[in-house]
Amino acid sequence: MGHDEVTSTGTAPNGANRLSWATLPLMVGAIGVVFGDIGTSPLYAFRDALAQCAKDGITPDEILGVLSLALWALILVVTCKYVLFLTRADNQGEGGVLALTALARRSTGAAIGRRSTVALVLGAAGASLFYGDAIITPALSVLSAVEGVKTIPGFENAIGQDMIVALTIAILVALFLIQSRGTASVSRLFGPVCILWFASMAGVGLYHVFDDLTILKVVWPGYGIGFMVEHGVTGLFVLGAVFLTVTGAEALTADMGHFGRAPIQLGWFLIGFPALALNYLGQGAFALATLRRAQESGTAMTNMDWFFVMVPEMLRLPMIVLAMLATVIASQAVITGAYSLTQQAIQLGLLPRLRIRQTSAAHLGQIYLPSINWLLLVGIIVLVLQFKTSSAMAAAYGIAVTGTMVVTSCLAYIVVRHHWHWGRPAALALIVPFLTLDCVFFGANILRVVEGGWVPLVIAGAIGLLIATWMRGRRIVGDFEARQSIPLADLAAALAKRAPERVDGTAVFLTGNPDSTPGALLHNLKHNKVLHERNLIVSVRTADRPVVPVEERATVSLIDDNFTRVILKYGFMESPDVPHDLARCLGPTVPPIEPMRTSYFIGRNTLKASSEEGMPLWQDRIFMFLQRNASDPTDFLRIPPGKVLELGEQVTV
């Protein structure tokens, strides 16, 4: 989910959803950002899938069965579900689990209600699972690339696993250290480097396909089905490992808003799928040839690092360096994806406000969240130190991705049923096969919980708990404020009859409910006993779409001579800028505000924990911790700190 090619509006360039010459440069950019994760899966996917059935020796039928499952996973999951179907289920060009959540909520026709709540819960679950993926992907991909050094003749025993781990951590730390500076300058290299990577994979794979042309039999799905039937429970473990071939498929839709549907589809069919298929076929043919030679010599064949071993020795070191670059690019895409997902979650009210920095004036999607950056790095380092090898870590990978895919299919049903207005039978006929496939993969990965699959579940559970606590706490505070408030129209009428002392300037009162009197306004009247010359009641809303056009930004309504109601709308991919938008969007009927004569009033209540009402005491403390560590609303809304007054009271949660 990288954002290095985002346009100034945050949406895909014009024409990006249809084929044209302009599609080609966008395709190059998409190859670098969108395909990085799935493009590095050949480093470990075939090796770890084959390892699941290698305990009693490897047979030719097992090699063919594993490759058949891998090839058809790419066809059914990536090509059919994501490239052909989900790229069309976009929210005004944006994709990804939270964009799909916003579209599903809007499709239900109500901001609240059972279907909307279901969509929001699914979105929260998908977001929670993504963070598990965001921690595992950089650790697994970089570690698997660095392990390739051990396949260089003479380095097998010279470089120990501790040195491999240290080098992996050094690369990852360096990657996270540069995040605060932005990646716009180096992102131009992502596309060309990844195209070179895909070309190299395809070339090596094609070279080895001729080692044993029987590998071409895997295009018949019967080999995969027969393998599953014959191997029983072991087949499910293999299927869980085979899923590693499609990890990164979510990125194909998540970055659609920055590149468009056509470049992603073209990049997949021209470069991504052919290169991956050729490389996997080459690994399989090389394994068959190696097995045949071992049988002829009367020795047992052991599973090995097939990707690097099949590269000619003179080219192995350059391939390892190229693999390291490709995995760093794949990690970068996941890191920026975590930033973007967090921004969307904040805008949708799933997480507290966090400090967000723009790292590029030209690219809206170039953002940096310090807290997310360092939390990810700590989690990744812990993971590398805990598992030490990519083979051990691979078991932890599939659950987060398959869980997200199950969520995506459920959200897609809501969109197809209520946004595309398909009948229930047609919608079920489209979604059930995809959902069944996702559930089969999820079930196969659940079997690997003990091996390491518990890691993403623990991460997702922790994030899910934070989201649930934050949403419940906000609802309690909102209910309290609603009970304490009075209708704004009633207050305006009362003040029109008996006005308090007036002071010069403009007062901007920020509130979540523009129809009720803001608490800060009531406290100002109660304690200061004054009313400003002009009073703007401003509410900031997040729309269920990525970007709101400037002409639709503000809805202004005059209550009376003292009060004006302003509703500012932002897309879930945008960052609010209240002073800037008030200055340009009030319209001709409202005099422009003067920055030097404007004060901003924000309600900030003091939270009090109680075991007798509201949430349980332990959840109260979590909510209070989140509230204390949330970004200051003045930073989030870009209000000058010297112009802000905060007023509030004590609230029991």
Residue pairs with C-beta under 8 A, 6 or more apart in sequence:
1 96
1 250
1 251
1 254
1 255
1 333
1 334
1 336
1 337
1 338
1 340
1 341
2 32
2 33
2 34
2 36
2 187
2 190
2 251
2 255
2 258
2 332
2 333
2 336
2 337
3 33
3 255
3 258
3 336
3 339
3 340
3 363
3 365
3 366
3 367
4 29
4 32
4 33
4 183
4 184
4 187
4 190
4 336
4 363
4 365
4 366
5 26
5 29
5 30
5 33
5 187
5 258
5 259
5 363
6 257
6 258
6 363
6 364
6 365
6 366
7 13
7 258
7 363
7 364
8 362
8 363
8 364
9 364
9 547
10 257
10 364
10 365
10 546
10 547
10 571
10 573
10 574
11 92
11 93
11 94
11 257
11 258
11 546
11 547
12 26
12 93
12 256
12 257
12 258
12 259
12 260
12 261
13 22
13 26
13 260
15 22
15 23
15 260
15 262
16 22
16 23
16 26
16 93
16 259
16 260
16 261
16 262
16 263
17 93
17 260
17 261
17 262
18 262
19 262
19 266
20 262
23 260
23 262
23 263
23 266
26 259
26 260
26 262
26 263
27 259
27 263
27 264
27 266
27 267
27 270
27 271
28 191
28 192
28 195
29 190
29 191
29 258
29 259
29 263
30 191
30 255
30 259
30 263
30 264
30 267
31 191
31 194
31 195
31 198
31 267
31 271
31 272
32 187
32 189
32 190
32 191
32 192
32 193
32 194
32 195
32 329
33 187
33 190
33 191
33 251
33 255
33 258
33 259
33 329
33 333
34 251
34 252
34 255
34 259
34 264
34 267
34 333
35 194
35 198
35 248
35 251
35 252
35 267
35 268
35 271
35 272
36 190
36 194
36 248
36 251
36 326
36 329
36 330
36 331
36 332
36 333
37 137
37 141
37 247
37 248
37 251
37 330
37 333
37 334
38 78
38 246
38 247
38 248
38 249
38 251
38 252
38 272
38 276
39 194
39 197
39 198
39 201
39 248
39 272
39 275
39 276
39 326
39 330
40 141
40 144
40 145
40 248
40 323
40 326
40 327
40 330
41 244
41 245
41 246
41 247
41 248
41 276
42 201
42 245
42 276
42 279
42 280
42 283
42 307
43 141
43 144
43 145
43 148
43 307
43 323
43 327
43 390
44 140
44 144
44 244
44 307
44 390
44 391
44 394
45 70
45 241
45 242
45 244
45 245
45 280
46 66
46 67
46 70
46 245
46 280
46 283
46 284
46 287
46 306
46 307
47 303
47 304
47 305
47 306
47 307
47 391
48 241
48 244
48 391
48 394
49 66
49 69
49 70
49 238
49 241
49 242
49 244
49 245
50 58
50 62
50 63
50 66
50 287
50 303
50 306
51 241
51 303
51 391
52 234
52 237
52 238
52 240
52 241
53 62
53 66
53 231
53 234
53 238
54 302
54 303
57 300
57 301
58 287
58 291
58 301
58 303
59 291
60 214
60 288
60 291
61 223
61 226
61 227
61 230
62 227
62 231
63 215
63 284
63 287
63 288
63 291
64 214
64 215
64 217
64 218
64 223
64 227
64 284
64 288
65 223
65 224
65 226
65 227
65 228
65 230
65 231
65 238
66 227
66 238
66 242
66 284
67 215
67 218
67 223
67 280
67 281
67 283
67 284
68 217
68 218
68 219
68 220
68 221
68 222
68 223
68 224
68 227
69 224
69 227
69 228
69 238
69 239
69 242
70 242
70 245
70 280
71 218
71 219
71 277
71 280
71 281
72 221
72 224
73 242
73 243
73 245
73 246
73 441
74 245
74 246
74 273
74 276
74 277
76 437
77 246
77 249
77 405
77 437
77 438
77 441
78 246
78 249
78 252
78 268
78 273
79 268
79 273
80 434
81 249
81 409
81 434
81 437
82 249
82 250
82 252
82 253
83 252
83 264
83 265
83 268
83 269
84 265
85 412
85 430
85 434
86 95
86 100
86 252
86 253
86 408
86 412
87 95
87 252
87 253
87 256
87 261
87 264
87 265
88 261
89 95
89 100
89 103
89 253
89 412
89 415
89 416
90 99
90 103
90 253
90 256
90 257
90 261
91 99
91 100
91 102
91 103
91 544
91 545
91 546
92 545
92 546
92 547
93 256
93 257
93 260
93 546
94 256
94 257
94 545
94 546
94 573
95 252
95 253
95 254
95 255
95 256
95 257
96 250
96 253
96 254
96 255
96 256
96 340
96 341
96 344
97 123
97 126
97 127
97 130
97 250
97 254
97 341
97 404
97 407
97 408
97 411
98 123
98 126
98 127
98 341
98 344
98 345
98 348
98 572
99 254
99 257
99 344
99 546
99 572
100 123
100 253
100 408
100 411
100 412
100 415
101 119
101 120
101 122
101 123
101 126
101 348
101 411
102 123
102 348
102 544
102 545
102 572
103 415
103 419
103 544
104 119
104 122
104 123
104 411
104 414
104 415
104 418
104 419
105 111
105 116
105 119
105 120
105 544
106 419
106 544
106 545
107 414
107 415
107 418
107 419
108 115
108 116
108 119
108 414
108 418
109 418
110 116
115 414
115 418
118 414
119 411
119 414
120 348
120 350
122 407
122 410
122 411
123 348
123 350
123 407
123 411
124 350
124 464
124 467
124 468
124 471
125 403
125 407
125 460
125 464
126 403
126 404
126 407
126 408
126 411
127 341
127 345
127 350
127 463
127 467
128 459
128 460
128 461
128 463
128 464
128 467
129 400
129 401
129 403
129 404
129 407
129 456
129 460
130 250
130 337
130 338
130 341
130 400
130 404
131 338
131 341
131 459
131 460
131 463
132 399
132 400
132 455
132 456
132 457
132 459
132 460
132 463
133 247
133 250
133 334
133 397
133 400
133 401
133 404
133 456
134 334
134 335
134 337
134 338
134 376
135 376
135 379
135 380
135 383
135 456
135 459
136 383
136 393
136 396
136 397
136 400
136 455
136 456
137 247
137 248
137 330
137 331
137 334
137 397
138 172
138 175
138 327
138 330
138 331
138 334
138 335
138 376
138 380
139 168
139 172
139 380
139 383
139 384
139 387
139 393
140 390
140 393
140 394
140 397
141 327
141 330
141 331
142 168
142 171
142 172
142 324
142 327
142 328
142 331
143 164
143 165
143 168
143 384
143 389
143 390
143 393
144 327
144 390
145 320
145 323
145 324
145 326
145 327
146 164
146 167
146 168
146 171
146 324
147 164
147 305
147 389
147 390
148 305
148 307
148 308
148 316
148 319
148 320
148 323
149 155
149 159
149 164
149 320
150 156
150 159
150 164
150 305
151 305
151 308
151 309
151 316
151 320
152 313
152 316
152 317
152 320
153 313
161 388
161 389
165 384
165 385
165 388
168 384
169 381
169 384
169 385
171 324
171 328
172 331
172 377
172 380
172 381
172 384
173 377
173 381
175 328
175 331
175 332
175 335
176 335
176 373
176 374
176 376
176 377
179 335
179 368
179 373
180 357
180 359
180 368
180 370
180 373
181 359
182 359
182 360
182 366
182 368
183 332
183 336
183 359
183 366
184 359
184 360
184 362
184 363
184 366
190 329
190 332
193 322
193 325
193 326
193 329
194 326
194 329
195 271
196 322
197 322
197 323
197 325
197 326
198 271
198 272
198 275
199 275
200 319
200 322
201 275
201 276
201 278
201 279
202 274
202 275
202 278
202 279
204 279
204 282
204 310
204 311
204 319
205 275
205 278
205 279
205 280
205 281
205 282
205 283
206 278
206 282
207 282
208 282
208 283
208 285
208 286
208 289
208 310
209 215
209 216
209 278
209 281
209 282
209 285
210 285
211 282
211 285
211 286
211 288
211 289
212 285
212 288
212 289
212 292
213 285
214 285
214 288
215 281
215 284
215 285
215 288
216 281
217 223
218 224
218 281
218 284
227 235
227 238
228 235
228 236
228 239
229 235
231 238
233 447
236 443
236 444
236 447
237 444
237 447
237 448
239 440
239 441
239 444
240 395
240 398
240 441
240 444
240 445
240 447
240 448
241 394
241 398
243 398
243 401
243 402
243 441
243 444
243 445
244 394
244 397
244 398
245 276
245 280
246 401
247 397
247 398
247 401
248 330
249 401
249 405
250 401
250 404
250 405
250 408
251 333
251 334
251 337
252 264
252 268
254 337
254 340
255 264
255 333
255 337
256 264
257 546
257 573
258 365
279 307
282 310
283 306
283 307
283 310
286 306
286 309
286 310
287 306
290 301
291 301
294 300
294 301
295 301
308 316
308 319
308 320
308 323
311 319
335 373
335 376
336 365
336 367
338 372
338 376
339 367
339 368
339 369
339 372
339 373
340 365
340 367
340 573
342 351
342 354
342 369
342 372
343 356
343 367
343 369
343 572
343 573
343 575
344 572
344 573
345 351
345 467
346 352
346 353
346 354
346 356
347 542
347 570
347 571
347 572
347 573
347 574
348 542
348 572
349 471
349 474
349 542
350 467
350 470
350 471
351 466
351 467
351 470
352 470
352 626
352 627
352 629
352 630
352 631
353 630
353 631
353 632
353 633
353 635
353 636
354 369
354 371
354 372
354 630
354 631
355 369
355 370
355 371
355 631
355 635
356 367
356 368
356 369
356 575
356 631
356 636
357 367
357 368
357 369
357 370
358 364
358 366
358 367
358 368
358 575
359 366
359 367
359 368
360 366
364 573
364 574
365 573
367 575
379 459
383 393
383 396
383 455
384 393
387 393
387 396
387 452
392 451
392 452
393 452
394 452
395 448
395 451
395 452
395 453
396 448
396 451
396 452
396 453
396 454
396 455
396 456
397 456
398 441
398 444
398 445
398 448
398 453
399 442
399 445
399 446
399 448
399 449
399 453
399 456
399 457
400 456
400 459
400 460
402 438
402 441
402 442
402 445
403 442
403 456
403 460
405 438
405 441
405 442
406 435
406 438
406 439
406 442
408 438
409 431
409 434
409 435
409 438
410 435
412 431
412 434
413 427
413 428
413 431
413 435
416 422
416 427
416 430
416 431
417 424
417 427
422 430
445 453
446 453
449 457
465 622
466 622
466 626
469 615
469 619
469 622
469 623
469 626
470 623
470 626
472 615
472 619
472 623
473 615
473 619
473 620
473 623
473 626
473 627
473 653
476 614
476 615
476 651
476 653
477 605
477 607
477 651
477 653
478 512
480 605
480 651
480 652
481 512
481 513
481 516
481 519
481 603
481 605
482 513
482 516
484 519
484 522
484 649
485 513
485 516
485 517
485 518
485 519
485 522
486 516
486 517
486 522
487 515
487 516
487 517
488 514
488 515
488 516
488 517
488 537
488 559
488 563
488 565
489 515
489 559
491 517
491 521
492 559
492 560
492 562
492 563
493 560
495 531
495 562
496 560
496 561
496 562
499 531
499 562
500 525
500 529
500 530
500 531
501 529
501 530
501 531
502 530
502 531
502 532
502 533
503 530
503 531
503 532
503 533
504 532
504 533
504 597
505 532
505 533
505 534
505 594
505 597
505 598
505 599
506 532
506 533
506 534
506 535
506 536
506 593
506 594
506 597
506 598
506 599
507 521
507 524
507 531
507 532
507 534
507 535
507 536
507 598
507 599
507 600
507 601
508 536
508 538
508 578
508 582
508 593
508 598
508 599
508 600
508 601
509 518
509 520
509 521
509 535
509 536
509 537
509 538
509 601
510 518
510 520
510 538
510 539
510 540
510 578
510 600
510 601
510 602
510 603
510 633
510 637
511 518
511 519
511 520
511 537
511 538
511 539
511 603
512 539
513 539
514 537
514 538
514 539
514 565
514 566
514 567
518 537
518 601
518 603
519 603
519 605
519 647
519 648
519 649
520 601
520 602
520 603
520 645
520 646
520 647
520 648
521 535
521 537
521 601
523 603
523 647
523 648
523 649
524 530
524 601
524 645
524 647
525 531
527 647
531 562
532 599
534 562
534 564
534 591
534 593
535 562
535 563
535 564
536 563
536 564
536 565
536 566
536 582
536 593
537 559
537 563
537 564
537 565
537 566
538 566
538 567
538 568
538 578
538 582
539 565
539 566
539 567
539 568
540 568
540 570
540 576
540 578
540 637
541 567
541 568
541 569
541 570
542 569
542 570
542 571
542 572
543 569
543 570
543 571
543 572
544 572
545 571
545 572
546 571
546 572
546 573
546 574
547 571
547 573
547 574
548 569
548 570
548 571
548 574
550 584
550 585
552 569
553 568
553 569
553 570
553 581
553 585
554 566
554 567
554 568
554 569
554 581
554 582
554 585
554 586
554 587
555 566
555 567
555 569
556 564
556 565
556 566
556 585
556 586
556 587
556 589
556 590
557 564
557 565
558 564
558 565
558 589
558 590
559 565
564 590
566 582
566 586
568 576
568 578
568 581
568 582
568 585
570 576
575 636
575 638
576 636
576 637
576 638
577 637
577 638
578 600
578 637
578 638
578 639
579 595
579 598
579 638
579 639
579 640
580 638
582 593
583 592
583 593
583 595
586 592
586 593
595 640
595 643
598 643
599 643
599 644
599 645
600 634
600 639
600 643
600 644
600 645
601 644
601 645
601 646
601 647
602 633
602 634
602 644
602 645
602 646
602 647
603 646
603 647
603 648
604 633
604 646
604 647
604 648
605 648
605 649
605 650
605 651
606 648
606 649
606 650
606 651
607 620
607 623
607 624
607 627
607 650
607 651
607 652
607 653
608 650
608 651
608 652
608 653
609 617
609 620
609 621
609 624
609 652
609 653
610 617
610 620
610 652
610 653
611 617
611 620
613 652
614 620
614 652
614 653
615 623
615 653
620 653
623 653
624 653
632 641
633 639
634 640
634 641
634 644
